[in-house]
Amino acid sequence: MTVEEILKAAQGLSFEERRKLIQGLFQQLPPSTQLSGSVVSVGDLEAGTQTIREMVSRSLERTAAQLD
């Protein structure tokens, strides 16, 4: 399953099902202590944002693989 397919499937879920999905995705993320206190300038914010996007994408891919 691709990320787009997961997103389309998630749109059809009830609020409670989406809440559980989001909780499951957050549980797969590494502890937030890795990122806390790491932004010291605006440039770091962009790098941090990209890191978070990559982590969420990997988490979605793992979830998609488990759903297949």
DSSP file (Angstrom, degrees, kcal/mol; ACC not computed):
  #  RESIDUE AA STRUCTURE BP1 BP2  ACC     N-H-->O    O-->H-N    N-H-->O    O-->H-N    TCO  KAPPA ALPHA  PHI   PSI    X-CA   Y-CA   Z-CA
    1    1 A M              0   0    0      0, 0.0     2,-0.1     0, 0.0    63,-0.1   0.000 360.0 360.0 360.0 137.8    0.0    0.0    0.0
    2    2 A T     >  -     0   0    0      1,-0.1     4,-2.1    62,-0.1     5,-0.2  -0.468 360.0-107.7 -89.1 167.6    1.2    3.5   -0.8
    3    3 A V  H  > S+     0   0    0      1,-0.2     4,-2.6     2,-0.2     5,-0.2   0.892 121.6  53.8 -60.7 -39.9    0.9    6.5    1.5
    4    4 A E  H  > S+     0   0    0      1,-0.2     4,-2.4     2,-0.2    -1,-0.2   0.901 107.5  49.9 -63.1 -40.6   -1.8    7.9   -0.8
    5    5 A E  H  > S+     0   0    0      2,-0.2     4,-2.3     1,-0.2    -1,-0.2   0.891 110.6  50.2 -64.6 -39.1   -3.8    4.7   -0.6
    6    6 A I  H  X S+     0   0    0     -4,-2.1     4,-2.6     2,-0.2    -2,-0.2   0.924 110.3  49.9 -63.9 -44.4   -3.5    4.7    3.2
    7    7 A L  H  X S+     0   0    0     -4,-2.6     4,-1.4     2,-0.2    -2,-0.2   0.913 111.2  48.4 -62.2 -42.6   -4.7    8.3    3.2
    8    8 A K  H  X S+     0   0    0     -4,-2.4     4,-0.6     1,-0.2    -1,-0.2   0.913 113.3  47.7 -63.5 -41.9   -7.7    7.6    1.0
    9    9 A A  H >< S+     0   0    0     -4,-2.3     3,-1.0     1,-0.2    -2,-0.2   0.888 108.4  55.2 -65.9 -38.3   -8.6    4.6    3.1
   10   10 A A  H >< S+     0   0    0     -4,-2.6     3,-1.5     1,-0.3    -1,-0.2   0.805  96.6  65.3 -65.7 -29.2   -8.3    6.6    6.3
   11   11 A Q  H 3< S+     0   0    0     -4,-1.4    -1,-0.3     1,-0.3    -2,-0.2   0.775  98.8  54.0 -65.3 -24.6  -10.8    9.2    5.0
   12   12 A G  T << S+     0   0    0     -3,-1.0    -1,-0.3    -4,-0.6    -2,-0.2   0.469  90.0 101.6 -87.7  -1.6  -13.5    6.5    5.1
   13   13 A L  S <  S-     0   0    0     -3,-1.5     2,-0.0    -4,-0.2    -3,-0.0  -0.430  76.9-109.6 -81.5 155.9  -12.9    5.7    8.8
   14   14 A S     >  -     0   0    0     -2,-0.1     4,-2.5     1,-0.1     5,-0.2  -0.297  36.7-100.8 -73.1 168.5  -15.0    6.9   11.6
   15   15 A F  H  > S+     0   0    0      1,-0.2     4,-2.4     2,-0.2     5,-0.2   0.920 124.5  49.2 -57.7 -45.0  -13.7    9.5   14.0
   16   16 A E  H  > S+     0   0    0      1,-0.2     4,-2.1     2,-0.2    -1,-0.2   0.893 110.7  49.9 -63.8 -40.8  -12.9    6.8   16.6
   17   17 A E  H  > S+     0   0    0      2,-0.2     4,-2.2     1,-0.2    -1,-0.2   0.897 111.3  49.1 -65.1 -40.1  -11.1    4.6   14.0
   18   18 A R  H  X S+     0   0    0     -4,-2.5     4,-2.8     2,-0.2    -2,-0.2   0.900 108.7  53.5 -64.6 -40.5   -9.0    7.6   12.9
   19   19 A R  H  X S+     0   0    0     -4,-2.4     4,-2.3     1,-0.2    -2,-0.2   0.920 110.3  46.8 -60.2 -43.8   -8.1    8.4   16.5
   20   20 A K  H  X S+     0   0    0     -4,-2.1     4,-2.4     2,-0.2    -1,-0.2   0.887 111.3  51.9 -65.6 -39.0   -6.9    4.8   17.0
   21   21 A L  H  X S+     0   0    0     -4,-2.2     4,-2.2     2,-0.2    -2,-0.2   0.934 110.5  47.6 -61.8 -46.7   -4.9    4.9   13.8
   22   22 A I  H  X S+     0   0    0     -4,-2.8     4,-2.5     1,-0.2    -2,-0.2   0.906 110.8  51.7 -63.0 -42.0   -3.2    8.1   14.8
   23   23 A Q  H  X S+     0   0    0     -4,-2.3     4,-1.9     1,-0.2    -1,-0.2   0.921 109.8  50.2 -59.7 -43.5   -2.4    6.7   18.2
   24   24 A G  H  X S+     0   0    0     -4,-2.4     4,-0.9     1,-0.2    -2,-0.2   0.882 110.3  49.8 -62.6 -38.9   -0.9    3.7   16.6
   25   25 A L  H >X S+     0   0    0     -4,-2.2     4,-0.7     1,-0.2     3,-0.6   0.917 110.1  49.9 -66.6 -42.8    1.2    5.8   14.3
   26   26 A F  H >< S+     0   0    0     -4,-2.5     3,-0.7     1,-0.2    -1,-0.2   0.846 104.8  58.5 -65.2 -32.4    2.5    7.9   17.2
   27   27 A Q  H 3< S+     0   0    0     -4,-1.9    -1,-0.2     1,-0.2    -2,-0.2   0.796 103.1  54.1 -66.3 -26.9    3.4    4.8   19.1
   28   28 A Q  H << S+     0   0    0     -4,-0.9    -1,-0.2    -3,-0.6    -2,-0.2   0.664  89.1  96.5 -80.7 -17.0    5.7    3.8   16.3
   29   29 A L  S << S-     0   0    0     -4,-0.7     3,-0.1    -3,-0.7    27,-0.0  -0.427  85.6-105.2 -71.8 147.7    7.6    7.1   16.3
   30   30 A P        -     0   0    0      0, 0.0    -1,-0.1     0, 0.0    -2,-0.1  -0.300  56.6 -71.7 -65.0 158.6   10.9    7.2   18.2
   31   31 A P    >   -     0   0    0      0, 0.0     3,-1.4     0, 0.0     4,-0.2  -0.197  41.6-125.9 -53.3 142.5   10.7    9.0   21.6
   32   32 A S  G >> S+     0   0    0      1,-0.3     4,-1.8     2,-0.2     3,-1.7   0.601  96.1  88.0 -70.4 -10.1   10.4   12.7   21.2
   33   33 A T  G 34 S+     0   0    0      1,-0.3    -1,-0.3     2,-0.2     0, 0.0   0.746  77.1  68.2 -61.5 -20.3   13.5   13.4   23.3
   34   34 A Q  G <4 S+     0   0    0     -3,-1.4    -1,-0.3     1,-0.2    -2,-0.2   0.826 112.1  29.3 -65.7 -30.8   15.6   13.0   20.2
   35   35 A L  T X4 S+     0   0    0     -3,-1.7     3,-2.0    -4,-0.2     4,-0.3   0.671  91.7 110.5-103.8 -20.6   14.1   16.3   18.8
   36   36 A S  T 3< S+     0   0    0     -4,-1.8    -3,-0.0     1,-0.3     0, 0.0  -0.325  91.4   6.5 -63.9 134.6   13.3   18.3   22.0
   37   37 A G  T 3  S+     0   0    0      2,-0.1    -1,-0.3     1,-0.1    -2,-0.1   0.575  97.7 112.9  74.4  10.4   15.6   21.3   22.5
   38   38 A S    <   +     0   0    0     -3,-2.0     2,-0.8     1,-0.0    -2,-0.1   0.660  49.7  86.6 -90.9 -14.9   17.2   20.8   19.1
   39   39 A V        +     0   0    0     -4,-0.3     3,-0.1     1,-0.2    -2,-0.1  -0.765  38.5 151.1 -90.3 113.3   15.8   23.9   17.4
   40   40 A V        +     0   0    0     -2,-0.8     2,-0.3     1,-0.2    -1,-0.2   0.488  66.5  19.7-116.9  -9.4   18.1   26.9   18.1
   41   41 A S  S  > S-     0   0    0      1,-0.1     4,-1.2     0, 0.0     3,-0.5  -0.961  83.8-100.3-151.5 168.2   17.5   28.9   15.0
   42   42 A V  H  > S+     0   0    0     -2,-0.3     4,-1.3     1,-0.2     3,-0.3   0.858 120.5  57.9 -61.1 -36.3   14.9   29.3   12.2
   43   43 A G  H  > S+     0   0    0      1,-0.2     4,-1.7     2,-0.2    -1,-0.2   0.868 103.0  53.8 -60.7 -36.9   17.1   27.2    9.8
   44   44 A D  H  > S+     0   0    0     -3,-0.5     4,-2.9     1,-0.2    -1,-0.2   0.819 100.0  62.1 -67.8 -29.6   17.0   24.4   12.3
   45   45 A L  H  X S+     0   0    0     -4,-1.2     4,-2.6    -3,-0.3    -1,-0.2   0.914 103.9  48.0 -62.2 -42.6   13.2   24.6   12.3
   46   46 A E  H  X S+     0   0    0     -4,-1.3     4,-2.2     2,-0.2    -1,-0.2   0.919 113.2  47.4 -63.8 -43.7   13.1   23.7    8.6
   47   47 A A  H  X S+     0   0    0     -4,-1.7     4,-2.2     1,-0.2    -2,-0.2   0.904 113.0  49.2 -64.2 -40.6   15.5   20.8    9.1
   48   48 A G  H  X S+     0   0    0     -4,-2.9     4,-2.4     2,-0.2    -2,-0.2   0.893 109.3  52.3 -64.6 -40.4   13.4   19.6   12.1
   49   49 A T  H  X S+     0   0    0     -4,-2.6     4,-2.3     1,-0.2    -2,-0.2   0.914 110.2  48.2 -62.2 -43.4   10.2   19.9   10.1
   50   50 A Q  H  X S+     0   0    0     -4,-2.2     4,-2.3     2,-0.2    -1,-0.2   0.897 110.1  52.4 -64.7 -39.9   11.7   17.8    7.3
   51   51 A T  H  X S+     0   0    0     -4,-2.2     4,-2.3     1,-0.2    -2,-0.2   0.922 110.0  48.3 -61.2 -44.5   12.9   15.2    9.8
   52   52 A I  H  X S+     0   0    0     -4,-2.4     4,-2.6     1,-0.2     5,-0.2   0.915 110.0  52.1 -63.3 -42.8    9.5   14.9   11.3
   53   53 A R  H  X S+     0   0    0     -4,-2.3     4,-2.4     1,-0.2    -1,-0.2   0.912 110.6  48.3 -59.5 -42.7    7.9   14.5    7.8
   54   54 A E  H  X S+     0   0    0     -4,-2.3     4,-2.4     2,-0.2    -1,-0.2   0.893 111.3  50.0 -65.4 -39.7   10.4   11.7    7.0
   55   55 A M  H  X S+     0   0    0     -4,-2.3     4,-2.2     2,-0.2    -2,-0.2   0.909 112.1  47.1 -65.9 -42.1    9.6   10.0   10.3
   56   56 A V  H  X S+     0   0    0     -4,-2.6     4,-2.6     2,-0.2    -2,-0.2   0.906 111.3  52.1 -65.1 -41.5    5.9   10.2    9.7
   57   57 A S  H  X S+     0   0    0     -4,-2.4     4,-2.2    -5,-0.2    -2,-0.2   0.925 110.6  47.2 -61.7 -44.9    6.3    8.9    6.2
   58   58 A R  H  X S+     0   0    0     -4,-2.4     4,-2.4     2,-0.2    -1,-0.2   0.898 111.7  51.6 -62.9 -39.7    8.4    5.9    7.4
   59   59 A S  H  X S+     0   0    0     -4,-2.2     4,-2.3     1,-0.2    -2,-0.2   0.914 109.7  48.9 -63.2 -43.0    5.8    5.2   10.1
   60   60 A L  H  X S+     0   0    0     -4,-2.6     4,-2.6     2,-0.2    -1,-0.2   0.888 110.2  51.8 -63.1 -39.5    3.0    5.3    7.5
   61   61 A E  H  X S+     0   0    0     -4,-2.2     4,-2.3     2,-0.2    -2,-0.2   0.905 109.4  49.4 -64.9 -41.2    5.0    2.9    5.3
   62   62 A R  H  X S+     0   0    0     -4,-2.4     4,-1.8     2,-0.2    -2,-0.2   0.911 112.2  48.5 -62.6 -41.8    5.4    0.5    8.2
   63   63 A T  H  X S+     0   0    0     -4,-2.3     4,-1.8     1,-0.2    -2,-0.2   0.914 110.3  51.2 -64.5 -42.6    1.7    0.6    8.9
   64   64 A A  H  X S+     0   0    0     -4,-2.6     4,-1.3     1,-0.2    -1,-0.2   0.901 108.7  51.4 -61.5 -41.1    0.9    0.0    5.3
   65   65 A A  H  < S+     0   0    0     -4,-2.3    -1,-0.2     1,-0.2    -2,-0.2   0.873 109.7  50.1 -64.4 -36.4    3.2   -3.0    5.2
   66   66 A Q  H  < S+     0   0    0     -4,-1.8    -1,-0.2     1,-0.2    -2,-0.2   0.818 108.7  52.6 -71.3 -30.2    1.4   -4.4    8.3
   67   67 A L  H  <        0   0    0     -4,-1.8    -1,-0.2     1,-0.2    -2,-0.2   0.714 360.0 360.0 -78.5 -21.6   -2.0   -3.9    6.7
   68   68 A D     <        0   0    0     -4,-1.3    -1,-0.2    -3,-0.2    -2,-0.1   0.496 360.0 360.0 -69.7 360.0   -1.1   -5.8    3.5
